[in-house]
Amino acid sequence: MATVPLYIERVRRLVESFDKYMEPSAQTWAAQHAVGLARERPVAYFCAEFGVHHSLPLYSGGLGILAGDHLKSASDLGLPLVAVGLLYHHGYFRQRLNREGWQEESYRQIDVGELPLQLVRREDGTPVYIELEMRGRVVRVEAWRVDVGRVPLYLLDTNVEENHEIDRLITGHLYGGDRETRCVQEMVLGIGGARLLRHLRIEPHVFHLNEGHSAFLTLELARELTVKGIAFEDAARTVRARCAFTTHTPVAAGHDEFASSLIEKCFGESYRQSLGLSHEEFLNLGRVTAGDETELFGLTPLALRMCRSSNGVSRKHGEVSRELWNKMWPGRQVREVPISSVTNGVHAPTWVAPLIRSIYEKHAGANWTELLHDAKAWAAAVASIPDEELWKAKRLLKGRLIAFVRERLYDARLRQGESVEFAESARQMFDPEALTIGFARRVAAYKRWDLILTDLERLYRLILDDERPVQFVFAGKAHPQDQGAKLILQQLALWELDPRVMRRAVFLQDYDQEVARQLVQSVDVWLNVPRRPLEASGTSGEKVALNGGLNLSVLDGWWLEGCDGSNGWAVGNVAASGEAENEDARDAESLYHVLEIEVVPTFYERDAEGMPRRWVAMMKHAIETLAPAFNSDRMVRDYAQKIYLAG
């Protein structure tokens, strides 16, 4: 490729464009609207996972992808920000379904030398090391740097030769190992991350804890003050003024908690003593109710207690979080609990298909991402897109998706030891003209993967209709220790092998960022049916909307804010009510009804020119109304104005 003139010219233009993007004199949003933040006093953004690109497999799902999008938008907006995470040498697991449909996990060693990383070094060229005492041993930590545009991302790594063999594995697997491994991982992230920034002489304006995994950093910031003779209460007050916390979990069981004995083992006595706290006072920092010895040490209570602001990731999630943690403010009504919300968004340039991007550039201009900041101007640009142009692009994208599905399924069948004939049949699957519905997310009971299977005969009628067929693409991973989720996945995997539906339903194995991109850019409809109110936000449907896809979703998380009745469809009512089994039955009935009466007829309705005018009108309305509100530029602007600069 290096000798192909077209390729060389494309690389030259890319380099030229990037150099212009990185110019220090470039005019950015932050230079005008976030003047309180400076390169010398940036935001320090801590997260346990980052999904920047599929070549950096340091993420498991939505939290990491969101964090990656946050960094990209911070870079685009010129917002001074540094990020801190962990370098997992084995990443998250790779997924394979065996012939019985059961999920099997494997891990691969990441070749750090092949990743776009640089070891952080001193001026003399030697690696920078920081040290932590954990489990009675001193652990050395080195750091790697990834540049995400203007934003440096520092990844901490305990795989250092001088460390004990067990400690070298701390940064081995993302969300792997036992509770002790998780605890020391989060000590490295929080305490180690704070020490790294001090070593690099970075003095943040605010520390942003994206989920509770990094909450131990608040203890380290307090310790820096208590060792100077400042009382813990005064130190905590100072720390609180500089920290902000975002929670992503709407149920108590989803928050990290550790037994008191484990906290004692991992921290030891010296760390507690350096804070000037008694044994009980230290444990109370992670309890909802002080003195309750039955409580585990929770990182969310610690973060809520030690941060000046806390927020959920959608309006509804803010409400749910206020109710969930009301017990930490026993003298207040639920509405008075100090937890606000900033609704998640997605990085438009990352997730928009090149074909759709070219349409936006043609009708909205080369600066179309900036036009997203002006909803009225964006709406006018979208209205100017001819129906035929948008529909043609969507059909081409769906054709690409079907080619991708066929090839992935062909390879999967060969790996499972199936016959060549059966593998070859995968290349005849799916119809480029059929209504294609995507359903891809983490496999968990509350996501209700099996809701679509509630009434199989009704589902078969949708799938097998010769005139108006419906086809489904599924993808997702179950946590390795969640046996219930694996059973749900197995049920779906076996169902798709039913000869009646084999050509109309497929499960794509090993869901990752690249599979997600193929799906969100190409499907006609995105299905999401979590049990209310357990969807904190959700972002996959936002990516679909950017590409002209339509959402069919439960009114929870972001869709409760986004759905206006004309830019997609709702499943069920707003409020959850009654027993889960009854709610599931009502939502299943609603799902089938909306598919049969609204979605399928609208998709297949054609005018004299063969165009689905009503469908394309909904596509354009979705792009017009959802793209400005649910992109990560808007999200980061909200964080800057409402949280980073509010202290």
C-alpha positions in Angstrom: 0.0 0.0 0.0 2.9 2.3 0.7 3.6 2.6 -3.0 0.0 3.2 -4.1 -0.4 7.0 -5.0 -4.0 7.1 -4.0 -3.2 5.7 -0.6 -0.2 8.0 -0.1 -2.3 11.0 -0.9 -5.0 9.9 1.5 -2.4 9.6 4.3 -0.9 13.0 3.4 -4.3 14.7 3.7 -5.0 12.9 7.0 -1.7 14.0 8.5 -2.3 17.6 7.3 -5.8 17.6 8.8 -4.5 16.2 12.1 -1.7 18.7 12.3 -4.1 21.5 11.8 -6.4 20.0 14.4 -3.5 19.9 16.9 -2.3 23.5 16.3 -2.0 25.3 19.7 -3.6 28.4 18.1 -6.7 26.5 17.0 -9.9 28.2 18.1 -11.9 25.8 20.4 -15.1 25.9 22.3 -13.2 25.7 25.7 -11.0 28.7 24.9 -14.2 30.8 24.8 -16.5 29.0 27.2 -14.3 27.3 29.8 -11.7 29.9 30.6 -11.6 28.7 34.2 -9.8 25.6 33.1 -6.2 25.8 32.0 -3.5 23.4 30.7 -1.8 23.9 34.1 -4.9 23.0 36.0 -6.8 20.4 33.9 -9.6 18.1 34.7 -8.3 14.7 35.9 -10.7 12.0 34.6 -10.4 8.6 36.3 -12.1 5.5 35.0 -11.5 1.7 35.2 -11.8 1.2 31.4 -11.4 3.2 28.3 -12.8 2.2 24.8 -10.9 4.5 22.6 -10.4 2.1 19.7 -10.8 -1.6 19.1 -7.0 -1.8 18.8 -6.8 -0.9 22.5 -8.9 -3.7 24.1 -9.0 -2.1 27.5 -12.8 -2.0 27.8 -15.7 -4.4 28.5 -18.7 -2.4 27.4 -20.7 0.8 27.8 -18.7 2.4 30.6 -15.5 2.2 28.7 -16.9 3.3 25.3 -18.5 6.3 27.1 -15.1 7.1 28.7 -13.4 7.0 25.3 -16.0 9.2 23.8 -15.6 11.7 26.7 -11.9 12.0 26.0 -12.5 12.5 22.2 -15.0 15.3 22.8 -12.8 16.9 25.4 -10.1 16.9 22.8 -12.4 18.3 20.1 -13.6 21.0 22.4 -10.1 21.9 23.5 -11.0 21.2 27.2 -7.9 20.7 29.3 -8.2 17.2 30.6 -5.9 14.3 31.5 -7.2 10.7 32.0 -6.1 7.9 34.2 -6.9 4.2 33.8 -5.2 0.8 34.0 -3.3 -1.2 31.3 -4.8 -4.7 31.3 -2.3 -7.1 29.7 -5.1 -9.6 29.0 -7.9 -7.2 28.4 -11.4 -8.4 28.6 -12.3 -12.0 27.6 -12.8 -13.2 24.0 -16.1 -15.0 23.5 -16.8 -18.3 21.8 -20.1 -20.3 21.8 -19.6 -24.0 21.7 -22.0 -26.3 19.7 -24.4 -26.4 22.7 -24.6 -22.7 22.6 -22.7 -22.2 25.9 -20.4 -19.3 26.2 -16.7 -20.1 26.6 -14.1 -17.5 27.6 -10.5 -17.1 26.6 -7.9 -14.4 27.2 -5.1 -13.3 25.0 -1.8 -11.6 26.0 -1.8 -8.1 24.6 1.5 -7.2 22.8 2.2 -3.8 24.3 4.8 -3.2 21.7 2.2 -3.2 19.0 -0.1 -0.7 20.7 0.1 3.1 20.3 1.6 3.5 23.8 4.6 5.2 25.1 6.2 4.3 28.4 6.3 7.4 30.7 10.0 8.1 31.4 12.1 10.6 33.3 14.3 13.1 31.6 17.2 10.6 31.8 15.2 8.0 29.9 14.5 5.7 32.8 10.9 4.6 33.5 8.8 6.6 36.0 7.8 4.4 38.9 5.4 5.1 41.7 5.0 2.8 44.8 2.1 1.6 46.8 2.0 -0.6 49.9 -0.8 -3.2 49.5 -1.3 -6.6 51.2 1.9 -5.9 53.3 4.1 -5.6 50.2 5.5 -2.6 48.3 4.2 -2.7 44.7 5.9 -0.7 41.9 3.7 0.8 39.2 4.8 2.1 35.9 2.7 4.1 33.5 2.0 4.2 29.7 0.7 7.2 27.8 -1.8 7.2 25.0 -2.5 10.5 23.2 -6.2 10.8 22.4 -5.9 13.9 20.2 -5.1 16.7 22.7 -5.9 14.5 25.7 -3.2 12.4 27.4 -4.4 9.1 28.8 -2.1 7.5 31.4 -2.5 3.7 32.0 -1.0 2.2 35.2 0.7 -1.1 35.0 2.0 -3.4 37.8 3.6 -6.0 35.4 7.0 -4.9 36.6 9.8 -7.4 37.1 10.7 -6.3 40.6 7.1 -7.0 41.8 5.9 -10.2 43.5 4.4 -12.6 40.9 0.9 -12.1 42.3 1.2 -8.3 42.2 2.4 -8.4 38.6 -1.1 -9.8 37.8 -3.0 -7.0 39.4 -3.3 -5.3 36.0 -3.8 -8.6 34.2 -7.5 -8.9 33.5 -10.3 -6.3 33.2 -12.9 -7.2 35.8 -11.2 -10.6 36.3 -10.1 -12.4 39.4 -11.7 -12.4 42.9 -12.8 -9.6 45.2 -9.3 -9.1 46.5 -7.9 -8.6 43.0 -10.7 -6.1 42.4 -9.8 -4.2 45.6 -6.1 -3.9 44.8 -6.8 -3.0 41.2 -8.9 -0.1 42.5 -6.2 0.9 44.9 -3.8 1.1 42.0 -6.3 3.1 40.0 -7.2 5.6 42.7 -4.2 5.9 44.9 -1.6 5.1 42.2 -3.3 7.5 39.8 -3.2 10.3 42.3 0.5 9.7 43.0 1.3 9.5 39.3 -0.2 13.0 38.7 1.8 14.3 41.6 5.0 12.9 40.2 4.2 14.4 36.8 3.5 17.8 38.6 0.0 17.9 37.3 -2.3 19.8 39.7 -5.9 19.2 38.6 -8.6 21.8 38.9 -11.0 19.0 39.6 -10.8 15.2 39.9 -13.7 13.5 38.1 -14.4 9.9 39.3 -16.3 8.2 36.5 -18.0 5.5 38.5 -16.9 4.4 42.0 -13.9 2.2 40.9 -11.5 5.1 41.5 -13.0 6.4 44.8 -9.8 5.4 46.8 -8.2 8.5 45.2 -10.1 10.7 47.6 -8.4 8.9 50.5 -5.0 9.6 48.9 -5.8 13.3 48.4 -6.8 13.4 52.1 -3.6 11.6 53.2 -1.5 14.1 51.4 -2.9 16.7 53.8 -3.1 14.6 57.0 0.6 13.7 56.9 1.3 17.5 57.0 -0.6 17.7 60.3 -4.0 18.7 59.0 -7.0 17.0 60.8 -8.9 14.5 58.7 -12.1 16.4 58.8 -10.4 19.5 57.5 -8.6 17.5 54.9 -11.8 15.8 53.8 -13.4 19.2 53.4 -10.6 20.3 51.1 -10.7 17.1 49.1 -14.5 17.4 48.7 -14.2 20.8 47.1 -12.0 19.3 44.4 -13.8 16.0 43.5 -16.8 15.2 41.3 -18.5 11.8 41.1 -20.5 10.2 38.3 -22.5 7.0 39.1 -23.6 4.7 36.3 -25.4 2.0 38.3 -29.1 2.2 39.3 -29.1 -0.8 41.7 -27.3 -1.2 45.0 -26.0 -4.6 44.1 -24.1 -3.2 41.1 -21.8 -1.1 43.3 -18.4 -2.3 44.4 -18.3 -3.4 48.0 -15.7 -5.2 50.1 -15.6 -7.0 53.4 -14.0 -5.1 56.2 -11.4 -7.9 56.7 -10.4 -7.5 53.0 -10.1 -3.7 53.3 -7.9 -4.2 56.4 -5.7 -6.8 54.5 -5.2 -4.7 51.4 -4.6 -1.3 53.1 -2.9 -2.4 56.3 -2.7 -0.3 59.5 -0.1 2.2 58.3 -2.4 3.8 55.6 -5.3 4.2 58.1 -2.9 5.7 60.7 -1.5 8.1 58.2 -5.1 9.5 57.8 -5.3 9.9 61.6 -8.4 7.7 61.7 -9.4 4.9 64.1 -10.2 1.5 62.7 -13.9 2.1 62.9 -13.7 5.7 61.5 -11.8 4.4 58.5 -14.5 1.7 57.8 -17.3 4.2 58.3 -16.1 6.1 55.3 -17.5 3.3 53.1 -20.7 2.7 55.0 -24.1 4.2 54.5 -24.7 4.1 58.2 -21.8 4.8 60.5 -21.2 2.1 63.0 -23.2 -0.6 61.2 -20.7 -3.5 61.3 -23.0 -5.6 59.1 -22.3 -3.2 56.2 -19.6 -3.9 53.6 -17.2 -1.1 52.6 -18.8 0.5 49.5 -17.0 2.7 47.0 -20.1 4.5 46.1 -20.8 5.7 49.7 -17.1 6.7 49.9 -17.4 8.7 46.7 -20.7 10.3 47.7 -19.2 11.3 51.0 -15.9 12.7 49.6 -17.1 14.5 46.5 -18.6 18.0 46.2 -21.0 16.9 43.4 -22.6 13.6 42.3 -24.6 12.9 39.2 -26.4 10.2 37.4 -26.2 9.7 33.6 -29.8 10.6 32.6 -32.6 12.5 34.2 -34.4 9.3 35.2 -31.2 7.8 36.6 -30.7 10.9 38.6 -34.1 10.4 40.2 -33.4 6.7 40.8 -30.0 7.5 42.4 -31.6 10.1 44.7 -34.0 7.5 45.9 -31.4 4.8 46.1 -29.0 6.8 48.2 -31.5 8.9 50.2 -30.5 6.9 53.3 -27.1 8.7 53.3 -29.0 12.0 53.9 -31.7 10.8 56.4 -32.9 14.3 57.2 -33.8 15.1 53.6 -36.6 14.3 51.3 -35.7 12.3 48.2 -35.9 15.4 46.0 -33.4 17.1 48.2 -30.7 14.5 47.9 -27.7 16.2 46.2 -27.4 14.0 43.1 -28.0 15.7 39.8 -27.8 14.3 36.2 -25.9 14.8 33.0 -27.3 12.6 30.2 -24.7 10.5 28.3 -23.9 11.2 24.7 -21.8 9.6 21.9 -18.9 10.9 19.8 -20.4 11.6 16.5 -17.3 11.4 14.3 -16.4 8.0 15.7 -19.8 6.4 15.3 -21.2 8.0 12.1 -20.6 5.8 9.0 -18.5 7.4 6.3 -21.4 7.3 3.9 -23.6 9.2 6.3 -20.8 11.5 7.2 -20.4 12.5 3.5 -24.1 13.4 3.4 -23.7 15.6 6.5 -20.7 17.3 5.0 -22.5 17.9 1.7 -25.7 19.4 3.3 -24.4 20.8 6.6 -20.9 21.6 5.7 -17.4 20.3 6.6 -18.0 21.6 10.2 -21.2 19.6 10.6 -20.1 18.5 14.1 -20.0 22.1 15.2 -23.5 22.7 13.6 -24.8 20.1 16.1 -24.4 22.8 18.7 -27.1 24.8 17.0 -30.3 22.7 16.9 -32.2 25.0 14.6 -29.4 25.2 12.0 -28.9 21.4 12.2 -32.6 20.9 11.6 -32.5 23.0 8.5 -29.5 21.1 7.1 -31.2 17.7 7.7 -34.4 18.9 6.1 -32.4 19.7 2.9 -31.2 16.1 2.5 -33.2 14.4 -0.3 -35.0 11.3 0.8 -33.5 9.3 -2.1 -30.0 10.2 -1.1 -30.4 9.1 2.6 -32.3 5.9 1.7 -29.7 4.9 -0.8 -26.9 5.3 1.7 -28.9 3.3 4.3 -29.4 0.4 1.8 -25.7 0.4 1.0 -24.8 0.2 4.6 -27.2 -2.6 5.2 -25.7 -4.5 2.3 -22.3 -4.1 4.0 -23.7 -5.3 7.3 -25.1 -8.4 5.7 -21.8 -9.2 4.0 -20.1 -8.8 7.4 -22.7 -11.1 9.1 -22.3 -13.8 6.5 -18.5 -13.8 6.7 -18.5 -13.8 10.6 -21.0 -16.6 10.7 -19.1 -18.6 8.1 -15.9 -18.3 10.1 -17.7 -19.2 13.4 -19.2 -22.3 11.9 -15.8 -23.5 10.7 -14.2 -22.9 14.1 -17.0 -24.9 15.7 -16.1 -27.9 13.6 -19.2 -27.7 11.4 -19.3 -29.2 7.9 -18.0 -27.1 5.0 -21.5 -27.3 3.5 -23.1 -25.9 6.6 -20.5 -23.1 6.9 -21.1 -22.2 3.2 -24.8 -21.9 3.8 -24.0 -18.9 6.0 -23.2 -17.0 2.8 -26.8 -17.2 1.7 -28.3 -15.8 4.9 -30.3 -12.6 5.3 -32.1 -10.5 2.8 -30.7 -7.0 1.9 -34.3 -5.8 1.4 -35.7 -7.1 4.7 -36.4 -5.1 7.8 -33.3 -5.6 9.9 -33.5 -5.2 13.7 -30.3 -5.1 15.9 -30.1 -6.1 19.5 -26.6 -5.9 21.0 -25.6 -5.3 24.6 -24.3 -7.0 27.7 -26.1 -10.2 28.5 -27.8 -9.7 31.9 -31.2 -10.7 33.3 -32.5 -7.1 33.5 -31.7 -6.5 29.8 -34.4 -9.1 29.0 -32.8 -10.7 26.1 -35.5 -13.4 26.1 -38.5 -10.9 25.9 -38.6 -11.2 22.2 -39.0 -15.0 22.6 -42.1 -14.8 24.8 -44.5 -15.8 22.0 -42.6 -17.8 19.5 -45.5 -18.4 17.1 -46.1 -14.7 16.9 -42.4 -14.1 16.4 -42.3 -16.7 13.6 -45.1 -15.0 11.8 -43.0 -11.8 11.7 -39.8 -13.6 10.6 -41.3 -15.9 8.1 -43.7 -13.5 6.3 -42.8 -13.8 2.6 -44.0 -10.3 1.7 -42.8 -8.4 4.8 -40.0 -10.4 6.5 -38.2 -9.3 9.7 -34.6 -10.4 10.5 -32.6 -10.0 13.7 -28.9 -9.6 14.5 -27.9 -10.2 18.1 -24.5 -9.7 19.9 -23.3 -9.5 23.4 -21.3 -11.1 26.2 -22.3 -12.5 29.5 -20.0 -11.9 32.5 -17.9 -15.1 33.0 -19.3 -15.7 36.5 -23.0 -14.9 35.6 -24.4 -18.4 35.0 -27.9 -17.1 34.7 -26.9 -14.7 31.9 -25.1 -17.6 30.2 -28.3 -19.6 30.3 -30.2 -16.8 28.7 -27.6 -16.5 26.0 -27.7 -20.3 25.4 -31.5 -20.2 25.0 -31.1 -17.6 22.3 -28.2 -19.4 20.6 -30.2 -22.6 20.4 -33.3 -20.8 19.2 -31.5 -19.3 16.2 -30.6 -22.8 15.1 -34.2 -23.6 14.5 -34.4 -24.4 10.8 -37.5 -22.2 10.5 -35.6 -19.1 11.5 -32.0 -19.8 10.7 -31.9 -17.5 7.7 -33.5 -14.7 9.6 -31.7 -14.6 13.0 -28.0 -14.6 13.9 -25.9 -14.2 17.0 -22.5 -12.6 16.3 -19.9 -13.9 18.6 -17.2 -11.9 20.4 -19.0 -8.5 20.5 -16.5 -5.6 20.5 -16.2 -2.1 19.3 -15.9 -3.1 15.6 -19.0 -5.3 15.7 -20.8 -2.5 17.4 -19.9 0.0 14.7 -21.1 -2.4 12.0 -24.4 -2.8 13.7 -25.3 0.8 14.8 -24.4 2.2 11.4 -26.5 -0.2 9.4 -29.6 -1.7 11.1 -33.0 -0.3 10.4 -34.2 -0.6 14.0 -32.4 -0.8 17.3 -34.2 -2.8 20.0 -33.7 -2.2 23.7 -36.1 -3.7 26.3 -34.5 -3.4 29.8 -36.6 -3.7 32.9 -37.4 -0.2 34.2 -35.8 1.7 35.8 -32.6 -0.3 35.5 -31.2 1.3 32.3 -29.1 4.1 33.7 -28.7 5.7 30.3 -27.7 3.5 27.4 -25.8 4.9 24.4 -26.0 2.3 21.6 -29.4 3.7 20.5 -27.9 7.2 20.3 -25.2 5.9 17.9 -28.0 4.3 15.8 -29.9 7.6 15.6 -26.8 9.4 14.3 -26.8 7.0 11.4 -30.5 7.4 10.6 -31.6 4.2 12.4 -34.8 4.2 14.4 -35.1 3.1 18.1 -37.7 0.7 19.4 -37.1 0.9 23.2 -38.5 0.9 26.7 -39.0 4.4 28.0 -36.0 4.4 30.4 -32.6 6.1 30.4 -31.8 8.4 27.5 -34.8 7.2 25.4 -37.2 8.6 28.0 -35.8 12.0 27.2 -35.3 11.4 23.4 -38.5 9.8 22.2 -41.1 12.2 20.9 -43.5 9.7 19.3 -42.3 10.5 15.7 -38.5 9.7 15.9 -38.9 6.1 17.0 -41.2 3.9 19.1 -41.8 3.1 22.7 -42.3 -0.3 24.3 -44.8 -0.2 27.2 -45.5 2.7 29.5 -43.3 5.1 31.3 -43.6 3.7 34.8 -42.8 0.2 36.0 -45.7 -1.4 38.0 -46.5 -4.7 39.6 -44.5 -7.9 39.7 -41.7 -8.4 37.2 -43.4 -11.3 35.6 -46.5 -9.3 34.9 -44.5 -6.4 33.6 -42.6 -8.7 31.3 -45.8 -10.0 29.9 -47.2 -6.5 29.3 -44.0 -5.3 27.7 -43.8 -8.4 25.4 -47.4 -7.8 24.3 -46.5 -4.1 23.6 -43.4 -5.1 21.7 -45.2 -7.5 19.4 -48.1 -5.0 18.9 -45.7 -2.1 17.9 -43.8 -4.4 15.5 -47.0 -5.7 13.9 -49.0 -2.5 13.7 -46.5 0.2 13.4 -42.9 -0.8 12.6 -43.3 -3.4 9.9 -46.1 -1.7 8.0 -44.3 1.7 8.0 -41.0 0.1 6.7 -42.7 -1.8 3.8 -45.0 1.0 2.8 -43.8 2.3 -0.6 -44.9 5.1 -3.0 -45.1 4.8 -6.8 -41.3 5.3 -7.0 -40.6 2.5 -4.5 -39.6 4.9 -1.7 -40.7 4.4 1.9 -41.5 8.1 2.4 -42.9 7.8 5.9 -40.0 5.7 7.1 -37.4 8.1 5.7 -39.3 11.0 7.2 -38.9 9.3 10.6 -35.2 8.7 9.9 -34.7 12.4 9.2 -36.7 13.4 12.2 -34.6 11.1 14.4 -31.4 12.7 13.1 -32.8 16.2 13.5 -34.0 15.8 17.1 -31.6 13.3 18.6 -28.1 14.1 17.2 -27.9 17.5 18.8 -29.0 16.4 22.2 -27.3 13.0 22.6 -23.7 13.6 21.4 -20.7 13.7 23.7 -19.8 17.3 22.8 -23.0 18.4 24.4 -22.3 16.0 27.3 -18.8 17.3 27.9 -20.0 20.9 27.6 -22.5 20.1 30.3 -19.9 18.6 32.6 -17.6 21.6 32.1 -20.3 24.2 32.8 -22.4 22.4 35.4 -19.7 20.5 37.3 -16.1 21.2 36.5 -16.5 25.0 36.8 -19.2 25.0 39.4 -17.0 24.5 42.4 
